[in-house]
């Protein structure tokens, strides 16, 4: 029997771009998160646990940012972009998928100058 192709939250990550070096920030994030990419002017990371909901995952990522040492928080603040990217895998069921961020989570995002981006992936062939 074929499984229904369900729309689902996959994960969320943070993507940073800066005109200044992010090498020290990237090195620190390796100790407290899963770093997807770390280049001189770009860092992408995600939480080290399986995601629950978008709201829970974004809150966990904000907690990582809030815990940055002062000098690394300065590097964060100097970034040109700070995208909290929510990944959704599209499916055919249900007819529409809804994923929420609470007002408190949006407030927390704003407090670290985060921006929201949503990436929608096509369904996987295994579904």
C-alpha positions in Angstrom: 0.0 0.0 0.0 1.4 3.4 -1.0 1.9 6.0 1.8 0.2 9.4 1.3 2.5 12.2 0.4 2.1 14.4 3.4 3.2 18.0 3.7 5.5 18.3 6.6 8.0 20.5 8.5 11.5 19.3 7.8 13.8 21.6 9.9 14.9 25.2 10.3 18.4 26.6 10.0 20.1 29.9 10.3 22.0 31.5 7.4 24.3 34.4 8.1 26.1 36.7 5.6 28.5 39.4 6.4 31.1 41.6 4.8 33.3 40.9 7.8 34.9 37.5 8.7 32.6 35.0 10.4 35.4 32.5 11.1 35.3 32.9 14.9 31.6 32.8 15.0 31.5 29.7 12.8 34.1 28.0 15.0 32.1 28.7 18.1 28.9 27.5 16.6 30.5 24.1 15.9 30.6 23.6 19.6 26.9 24.4 20.2 25.1 23.5 17.0 25.3 21.5 13.8 27.2 23.7 11.3 26.0 23.1 7.7 28.5 25.5 6.1 31.2 27.8 7.4 33.0 30.1 5.0 34.7 33.4 5.6 31.6 35.5 5.0 28.8 32.9 5.3 27.7 30.5 8.1 24.7 28.2 8.2 23.8 26.1 11.3 20.9 24.2 12.8 20.0 22.8 16.2 21.6 19.5 17.1 18.2 17.8 17.9 15.4 16.5 15.8 12.9 19.3 15.2 9.5 19.3 16.8 7.5 22.2 15.4 8.8 25.2 13.5 8.0 27.3 16.6 10.1 25.0 19.0 13.0 24.8 16.5 13.1 28.6 16.0 13.1 29.2 19.7 16.0 26.7 20.2 18.0 28.6 17.5 17.3 31.9 19.1 18.5 30.5 22.4 21.9 29.6 20.7 22.1 33.2 19.5 21.2 34.7 22.9 24.0 32.6 24.5 26.8 34.0 22.2 29.7 35.6 24.0 29.7 39.4 23.6 32.4 39.6 20.9 30.6 36.9 18.8 27.3 38.7 19.4 28.9 41.8 17.8 29.8 39.6 14.8 26.2 38.5 14.7 24.9 42.1 14.9 27.2 43.2 12.0 25.8 40.5 9.6 24.0 41.8 6.5 21.4 39.0 6.8 20.3 36.6 9.5 17.8 34.3 8.0 15.9 31.8 10.1 15.0 29.5 7.2 12.0 27.2 7.8 12.0 24.1 5.6 8.8 22.5 4.5 8.4 19.5 2.3 5.4 19.8 0.0 3.0 16.9 -0.4 -0.5 16.2 -1.7 -2.1 15.6 1.7 -3.7 17.4 3.4 -5.0 19.8 0.8 -3.2 22.6 2.7 -0.6 22.6 5.4 -0.4 25.1 8.2 2.7 25.8 10.4 2.6 28.5 13.1 5.0 30.7 14.8 3.7 32.2 18.1 3.8 36.0 18.7 6.4 35.3 21.4 8.6 33.5 19.0 8.3 36.3 16.5 9.2 38.8 19.3 12.3 36.6 20.1 13.3 36.6 16.5 13.0 40.4 16.3 15.1 40.7 19.5 18.1 39.0 17.7 17.4 40.9 14.5 16.4 37.7 12.7 14.5 37.5 9.5 12.2 34.6 8.4 12.6 32.8 5.2 10.5 29.7 4.1 11.9 27.1 1.8 9.5 24.7 0.2 11.0 21.4 -1.1 9.3 19.1 -3.6 8.0 15.8 -2.3 10.5 13.0 -1.9 10.1 9.9 -4.1 10.1 7.6 -1.0 6.9 9.2 0.3 
